Amino acid sequence: MEYLGLIIAMGACMIALIGVVIALFIWNRSEARTDNRRVLDLITGINAEMKDFHGKLLVIEERYLKNREK
């Protein structure tokens, strides 16, 4: 019984540390999801731009071939 206060303090510190670790783990996962969404949006935008650019190149090539035939 002499060290009861010390044991309670150590137990409280352990519980607090576990709580902090769990909170940081959850926060880290939410930040990772946000980053992942941003990367996916960026990739989707790049793909759309590539398709648009390819379409423009096809139009330019068609015009060039039509003018070349004349």
Jmol script that loads the backbone (N, CA, C; Angstrom):
load data "model"
ATOM      1  N   MET A   1       0.817  -1.201   0.000  1.00  0.00           N
ATOM      2  CA  MET A   1       0.000   0.000   0.000  1.00  0.00           C
ATOM      3  C   MET A   1       0.851   1.251   0.000  1.00  0.00           C
ATOM      4  N   GLU A   2       2.083   1.051   0.190  1.00  0.00           N
ATOM      5  CA  GLU A   2       2.988   2.177   0.262  1.00  0.00           C
ATOM      6  C   GLU A   2       3.147   2.849  -1.102  1.00  0.00           C
ATOM      7  N   TYR A   3       3.059   2.066  -2.163  1.00  0.00           N
ATOM      8  CA  TYR A   3       3.275   2.591  -3.509  1.00  0.00           C
ATOM      9  C   TYR A   3       1.973   2.704  -4.313  1.00  0.00           C
ATOM     10  N   LEU A   4       0.859   2.730  -3.632  1.00  0.00           N
ATOM     11  CA  LEU A   4      -0.445   2.761  -4.328  1.00  0.00           C
ATOM     12  C   LEU A   4      -0.564   4.010  -5.194  1.00  0.00           C
ATOM     13  N   GLY A   5      -0.164   5.157  -4.708  1.00  0.00           N
ATOM     14  CA  GLY A   5      -0.235   6.389  -5.499  1.00  0.00           C
ATOM     15  C   GLY A   5       0.635   6.316  -6.749  1.00  0.00           C
ATOM     16  N   LEU A   6       1.815   5.702  -6.607  1.00  0.00           N
ATOM     17  CA  LEU A   6       2.718   5.543  -7.740  1.00  0.00           C
ATOM     18  C   LEU A   6       2.126   4.593  -8.780  1.00  0.00           C
ATOM     19  N   ILE A   7       1.512   3.538  -8.329  1.00  0.00           N
ATOM     20  CA  ILE A   7       0.897   2.565  -9.241  1.00  0.00           C
ATOM     21  C   ILE A   7      -0.269   3.210  -9.974  1.00  0.00           C
ATOM     22  N   ILE A   8      -1.075   3.985  -9.268  1.00  0.00           N
ATOM     23  CA  ILE A   8      -2.204   4.671  -9.911  1.00  0.00           C
ATOM     24  C   ILE A   8      -1.694   5.686 -10.935  1.00  0.00           C
ATOM     25  N   ALA A   9      -0.653   6.427 -10.596  1.00  0.00           N
ATOM     26  CA  ALA A   9      -0.087   7.406 -11.524  1.00  0.00           C
ATOM     27  C   ALA A   9       0.481   6.718 -12.759  1.00  0.00           C
ATOM     28  N   MET A  10       1.160   5.595 -12.579  1.00  0.00           N
ATOM     29  CA  MET A  10       1.714   4.860 -13.724  1.00  0.00           C
ATOM     30  C   MET A  10       0.600   4.306 -14.600  1.00  0.00           C
ATOM     31  N   GLY A  11      -0.456   3.806 -13.985  1.00  0.00           N
ATOM     32  CA  GLY A  11      -1.605   3.295 -14.746  1.00  0.00           C
ATOM     33  C   GLY A  11      -2.274   4.408 -15.531  1.00  0.00           C
ATOM     34  N   ALA A  12      -2.439   5.577 -14.909  1.00  0.00           N
ATOM     35  CA  ALA A  12      -3.048   6.716 -15.598  1.00  0.00           C
ATOM     36  C   ALA A  12      -2.191   7.167 -16.770  1.00  0.00           C
ATOM     37  N   CYS A  13      -0.874   7.169 -16.581  1.00  0.00           N
ATOM     38  CA  CYS A  13       0.035   7.545 -17.673  1.00  0.00           C
ATOM     39  C   CYS A  13      -0.050   6.546 -18.820  1.00  0.00           C
ATOM     40  N   MET A  14      -0.129   5.275 -18.504  1.00  0.00           N
ATOM     41  CA  MET A  14      -0.245   4.264 -19.555  1.00  0.00           C
ATOM     42  C   MET A  14      -1.536   4.434 -20.334  1.00  0.00           C
ATOM     43  N   ILE A  15      -2.626   4.669 -19.642  1.00  0.00           N
ATOM     44  CA  ILE A  15      -3.918   4.872 -20.307  1.00  0.00           C
ATOM     45  C   ILE A  15      -3.872   6.126 -21.178  1.00  0.00           C
ATOM     46  N   ALA A  16      -3.260   7.188 -20.665  1.00  0.00           N
ATOM     47  CA  ALA A  16      -3.145   8.423 -21.439  1.00  0.00           C
ATOM     48  C   ALA A  16      -2.294   8.207 -22.688  1.00  0.00           C
ATOM     49  N   LEU A  17      -1.193   7.499 -22.546  1.00  0.00           N
ATOM     50  CA  LEU A  17      -0.325   7.229 -23.704  1.00  0.00           C
ATOM     51  C   LEU A  17      -1.041   6.380 -24.754  1.00  0.00           C
ATOM     52  N   ILE A  18      -1.760   5.377 -24.312  1.00  0.00           N
ATOM     53  CA  ILE A  18      -2.518   4.542 -25.249  1.00  0.00           C
ATOM     54  C   ILE A  18      -3.569   5.381 -25.966  1.00  0.00           C
ATOM     55  N   GLY A  19      -4.237   6.262 -25.229  1.00  0.00           N
ATOM     56  CA  GLY A  19      -5.230   7.145 -25.848  1.00  0.00           C
ATOM     57  C   GLY A  19      -4.616   8.073 -26.880  1.00  0.00           C
ATOM     58  N   VAL A  20      -3.454   8.617 -26.588  1.00  0.00           N
ATOM     59  CA  VAL A  20      -2.770   9.502 -27.533  1.00  0.00           C
ATOM     60  C   VAL A  20      -2.354   8.729 -28.782  1.00  0.00           C
ATOM     61  N   VAL A  21      -1.838   7.524 -28.604  1.00  0.00           N
ATOM     62  CA  VAL A  21      -1.421   6.719 -29.753  1.00  0.00           C
ATOM     63  C   VAL A  21      -2.619   6.397 -30.637  1.00  0.00           C
ATOM     64  N   ILE A  22      -3.732   6.029 -30.037  1.00  0.00           N
ATOM     65  CA  ILE A  22      -4.935   5.719 -30.820  1.00  0.00           C
ATOM     66  C   ILE A  22      -5.427   6.965 -31.555  1.00  0.00           C
ATOM     67  N   ALA A  23      -5.442   8.106 -30.878  1.00  0.00           N
ATOM     68  CA  ALA A  23      -5.880   9.348 -31.516  1.00  0.00           C
ATOM     69  C   ALA A  23      -4.975   9.717 -32.690  1.00  0.00           C
ATOM     70  N   LEU A  24      -3.662   9.599 -32.517  1.00  0.00           N
ATOM     71  CA  LEU A  24      -2.729   9.904 -33.604  1.00  0.00           C
ATOM     72  C   LEU A  24      -2.871   8.914 -34.760  1.00  0.00           C
ATOM     73  N   PHE A  25      -3.150   7.666 -34.458  1.00  0.00           N
ATOM     74  CA  PHE A  25      -3.351   6.665 -35.499  1.00  0.00           C
ATOM     75  C   PHE A  25      -4.577   7.011 -36.339  1.00  0.00           C
ATOM     76  N   ILE A  26      -5.669   7.367 -35.682  1.00  0.00           N
ATOM     77  CA  ILE A  26      -6.893   7.732 -36.404  1.00  0.00           C
ATOM     78  C   ILE A  26      -6.663   9.000 -37.222  1.00  0.00           C
ATOM     79  N   TRP A  27      -6.001   9.985 -36.662  1.00  0.00           N
ATOM     80  CA  TRP A  27      -5.717  11.224 -37.388  1.00  0.00           C
ATOM     81  C   TRP A  27      -4.848  10.943 -38.612  1.00  0.00           C
ATOM     82  N   ASN A  28      -3.836  10.097 -38.460  1.00  0.00           N
ATOM     83  CA  ASN A  28      -2.937   9.755 -39.564  1.00  0.00           C
ATOM     84  C   ASN A  28      -3.703   9.068 -40.694  1.00  0.00           C
ATOM     85  N   ARG A  29      -4.618   8.184 -40.354  1.00  0.00           N
ATOM     86  CA  ARG A  29      -5.408   7.506 -41.388  1.00  0.00           C
ATOM     87  C   ARG A  29      -6.290   8.490 -42.145  1.00  0.00           C
ATOM     88  N   SER A  30      -6.889   9.436 -41.438  1.00  0.00           N
ATOM     89  CA  SER A  30      -7.749  10.406 -42.121  1.00  0.00           C
ATOM     90  C   SER A  30      -6.927  11.305 -43.040  1.00  0.00           C
ATOM     91  N   GLU A  31      -5.727  11.702 -42.612  1.00  0.00           N
ATOM     92  CA  GLU A  31      -4.857  12.510 -43.473  1.00  0.00           C
ATOM     93  C   GLU A  31      -4.416  11.715 -44.690  1.00  0.00           C
ATOM     94  N   ALA A  32      -4.138  10.437 -44.501  1.00  0.00           N
ATOM     95  CA  ALA A  32      -3.719   9.595 -45.622  1.00  0.00           C
ATOM     96  C   ALA A  32      -4.852   9.459 -46.637  1.00  0.00           C
ATOM     97  N   ARG A  33      -6.082   9.320 -46.159  1.00  0.00           N
ATOM     98  CA  ARG A  33      -7.226   9.235 -47.071  1.00  0.00           C
ATOM     99  C   ARG A  33      -7.395  10.525 -47.857  1.00  0.00           C
ATOM    100  N   THR A  34      -7.227  11.647 -47.185  1.00  0.00           N
ATOM    101  CA  THR A  34      -7.339  12.942 -47.863  1.00  0.00           C
ATOM    102  C   THR A  34      -6.266  13.070 -48.942  1.00  0.00           C
ATOM    103  N   ASP A  35      -5.044  12.700 -48.618  1.00  0.00           N
ATOM    104  CA  ASP A  35      -3.961  12.749 -49.605  1.00  0.00           C
ATOM    105  C   ASP A  35      -4.257  11.827 -50.778  1.00  0.00           C
ATOM    106  N   ASN A  36      -4.777  10.647 -50.484  1.00  0.00           N
ATOM    107  CA  ASN A  36      -5.092   9.681 -51.535  1.00  0.00           C
ATOM    108  C   ASN A  36      -6.167  10.239 -52.470  1.00  0.00           C
ATOM    109  N   ARG A  37      -7.189  10.895 -51.898  1.00  0.00           N
ATOM    110  CA  ARG A  37      -8.229  11.500 -52.739  1.00  0.00           C
ATOM    111  C   ARG A  37      -7.644  12.584 -53.630  1.00  0.00           C
ATOM    112  N   ARG A  38      -6.748  13.393 -53.098  1.00  0.00           N
ATOM    113  CA  ARG A  38      -6.120  14.457 -53.896  1.00  0.00           C
ATOM    114  C   ARG A  38      -5.307  13.868 -55.045  1.00  0.00           C
ATOM    115  N   VAL A  39      -4.580  12.803 -54.772  1.00  0.00           N
ATOM    116  CA  VAL A  39      -3.784  12.164 -55.825  1.00  0.00           C
ATOM    117  C   VAL A  39      -4.698  11.573 -56.892  1.00  0.00           C
ATOM    118  N   LEU A  40      -5.776  10.920 -56.473  1.00  0.00           N
ATOM    119  CA  LEU A  40      -6.701  10.348 -57.446  1.00  0.00           C
ATOM    120  C   LEU A  40      -7.360  11.433 -58.289  1.00  0.00           C
ATOM    121  N   ASP A  41      -7.710  12.560 -57.683  1.00  0.00           N
ATOM    122  CA  ASP A  41      -8.270  13.680 -58.447  1.00  0.00           C
ATOM    123  C   ASP A  41      -7.255  14.208 -59.446  1.00  0.00           C
ATOM    124  N   LEU A  42      -6.014  14.292 -59.040  1.00  0.00           N
ATOM    125  CA  LEU A  42      -4.952  14.760 -59.931  1.00  0.00           C
ATOM    126  C   LEU A  42      -4.777  13.808 -61.108  1.00  0.00           C
ATOM    127  N   ILE A  43      -4.754  12.519 -60.837  1.00  0.00           N
ATOM    128  CA  ILE A  43      -4.603  11.516 -61.900  1.00  0.00           C
ATOM    129  C   ILE A  43      -5.791  11.567 -62.845  1.00  0.00           C
ATOM    130  N   THR A  44      -7.000  11.715 -62.308  1.00  0.00           N
ATOM    131  CA  THR A  44      -8.189  11.813 -63.151  1.00  0.00           C
ATOM    132  C   THR A  44      -8.116  13.037 -64.052  1.00  0.00           C
ATOM    133  N   GLY A  45      -7.669  14.155 -63.506  1.00  0.00           N
ATOM    134  CA  GLY A  45      -7.520  15.374 -64.293  1.00  0.00           C
ATOM    135  C   GLY A  45      -6.483  15.222 -65.393  1.00  0.00           C
ATOM    136  N   ILE A  46      -5.377  14.572 -65.072  1.00  0.00           N
ATOM    137  CA  ILE A  46      -4.331  14.346 -66.071  1.00  0.00           C
ATOM    138  C   ILE A  46      -4.855  13.459 -67.190  1.00  0.00           C
ATOM    139  N   ASN A  47      -5.592  12.409 -66.839  1.00  0.00           N
ATOM    140  CA  ASN A  47      -6.160  11.526 -67.862  1.00  0.00           C
ATOM    141  C   ASN A  47      -7.128  12.273 -68.766  1.00  0.00           C
ATOM    142  N   ALA A  48      -7.948  13.133 -68.192  1.00  0.00           N
ATOM    143  CA  ALA A  48      -8.893  13.910 -68.992  1.00  0.00           C
ATOM    144  C   ALA A  48      -8.146  14.850 -69.937  1.00  0.00           C
ATOM    145  N   GLU A  49      -7.093  15.486 -69.456  1.00  0.00           N
ATOM    146  CA  GLU A  49      -6.302  16.379 -70.304  1.00  0.00           C
ATOM    147  C   GLU A  49      -5.617  15.612 -71.429  1.00  0.00           C
ATOM    148  N   MET A  50      -5.134  14.410 -71.133  1.00  0.00           N
ATOM    149  CA  MET A  50      -4.487  13.609 -72.170  1.00  0.00           C
ATOM    150  C   MET A  50      -5.476  13.230 -73.258  1.00  0.00           C
ATOM    151  N   LYS A  51      -6.699  12.836 -72.872  1.00  0.00           N
ATOM    152  CA  LYS A  51      -7.722  12.488 -73.862  1.00  0.00           C
ATOM    153  C   LYS A  51      -8.091  13.701 -74.695  1.00  0.00           C
ATOM    154  N   ASP A  52      -8.234  14.855 -74.050  1.00  0.00           N
ATOM    155  CA  ASP A  52      -8.561  16.079 -74.767  1.00  0.00           C
ATOM    156  C   ASP A  52      -7.453  16.451 -75.739  1.00  0.00           C
ATOM    157  N   PHE A  53      -6.219  16.358 -75.308  1.00  0.00           N
ATOM    158  CA  PHE A  53      -5.074  16.684 -76.157  1.00  0.00           C
ATOM    159  C   PHE A  53      -4.996  15.724 -77.339  1.00  0.00           C
ATOM    160  N   HIS A  54      -5.247  14.443 -77.082  1.00  0.00           N
ATOM    161  CA  HIS A  54      -5.218  13.448 -78.152  1.00  0.00           C
ATOM    162  C   HIS A  54      -6.303  13.764 -79.183  1.00  0.00           C
ATOM    163  N   GLY A  55      -7.489  14.144 -78.709  1.00  0.00           N
ATOM    164  CA  GLY A  55      -8.566  14.514 -79.626  1.00  0.00           C
ATOM    165  C   GLY A  55      -8.181  15.714 -80.476  1.00  0.00           C
ATOM    166  N   LYS A  56      -7.552  16.698 -79.876  1.00  0.00           N
ATOM    167  CA  LYS A  56      -7.106  17.877 -80.628  1.00  0.00           C
ATOM    168  C   LYS A  56      -6.059  17.500 -81.666  1.00  0.00           C
ATOM    169  N   LEU A  57      -5.149  16.606 -81.315  1.00  0.00           N
ATOM    170  CA  LEU A  57      -4.148  16.161 -82.279  1.00  0.00           C
ATOM    171  C   LEU A  57      -4.792  15.439 -83.456  1.00  0.00           C
ATOM    172  N   LEU A  58      -5.810  14.642 -83.191  1.00  0.00           N
ATOM    173  CA  LEU A  58      -6.496  13.946 -84.273  1.00  0.00           C
ATOM    174  C   LEU A  58      -7.175  14.936 -85.224  1.00  0.00           C
ATOM    175  N   VAL A  59      -7.786  15.980 -84.684  1.00  0.00           N
ATOM    176  CA  VAL A  59      -8.421  17.000 -85.518  1.00  0.00           C
ATOM    177  C   VAL A  59      -7.375  17.708 -86.372  1.00  0.00           C
ATOM    178  N   ILE A  60      -6.246  18.055 -85.775  1.00  0.00           N
ATOM    179  CA  ILE A  60      -5.175  18.726 -86.520  1.00  0.00           C
ATOM    180  C   ILE A  60      -4.649  17.811 -87.628  1.00  0.00           C
ATOM    181  N   GLU A  61      -4.495  16.532 -87.322  1.00  0.00           N
ATOM    182  CA  GLU A  61      -4.005  15.588 -88.326  1.00  0.00           C
ATOM    183  C   GLU A  61      -4.991  15.434 -89.471  1.00  0.00           C
ATOM    184  N   GLU A  62      -6.280  15.373 -89.163  1.00  0.00           N
ATOM    185  CA  GLU A  62      -7.296  15.280 -90.215  1.00  0.00           C
ATOM    186  C   GLU A  62      -7.260  16.505 -91.113  1.00  0.00           C
ATOM    187  N   ARG A  63      -7.150  17.686 -90.536  1.00  0.00           N
ATOM    188  CA  ARG A  63      -7.063  18.915 -91.335  1.00  0.00           C
ATOM    189  C   ARG A  63      -5.823  18.891 -92.220  1.00  0.00           C
ATOM    190  N   TYR A  64      -4.723  18.453 -91.659  1.00  0.00           N
ATOM    191  CA  TYR A  64      -3.478  18.404 -92.416  1.00  0.00           C
ATOM    192  C   TYR A  64      -3.614  17.450 -93.601  1.00  0.00           C
ATOM    193  N   LEU A  65      -4.212  16.277 -93.357  1.00  0.00           N
ATOM    194  CA  LEU A  65      -4.358  15.296 -94.437  1.00  0.00           C
ATOM    195  C   LEU A  65      -5.315  15.800 -95.514  1.00  0.00           C
ATOM    196  N   LYS A  66      -6.387  16.507 -95.137  1.00  0.00           N
ATOM    197  CA  LYS A  66      -7.324  17.048 -96.108  1.00  0.00           C
ATOM    198  C   LYS A  66      -6.648  18.130 -96.950  1.00  0.00           C
ATOM    199  N   ASN A  67      -5.857  18.996 -96.310  1.00  0.00           N
ATOM    200  CA  ASN A  67      -5.156  20.049 -97.047  1.00  0.00           C
ATOM    201  C   ASN A  67      -4.053  19.469 -97.929  1.00  0.00           C
ATOM    202  N   ARG A  68      -3.480  18.389 -97.531  1.00  0.00           N
ATOM    203  CA  ARG A  68      -2.406  17.750 -98.305  1.00  0.00           C
ATOM    204  C   ARG A  68      -2.948  17.109 -99.563  1.00  0.00           C
ATOM    205  N   GLU A  69      -4.189  16.565 -99.480  1.00  0.00           N
ATOM    206  CA  GLU A  69      -4.808  15.906-100.628  1.00  0.00           C
ATOM    207  C   GLU A  69      -5.183  16.919-101.725  1.00  0.00           C
ATOM    208  N   LYS A  70      -5.451  18.154-101.345  1.00  0.00           N
ATOM    209  CA  LYS A  70      -5.879  19.160-102.325  1.00  0.00           C
ATOM    210  C   LYS A  70      -4.803  19.605-103.195  1.00  0.00           C
TER     211      LYS A  70
END
end "model"
wireframe off; spacefill off
backbone 0.3
color backbone group
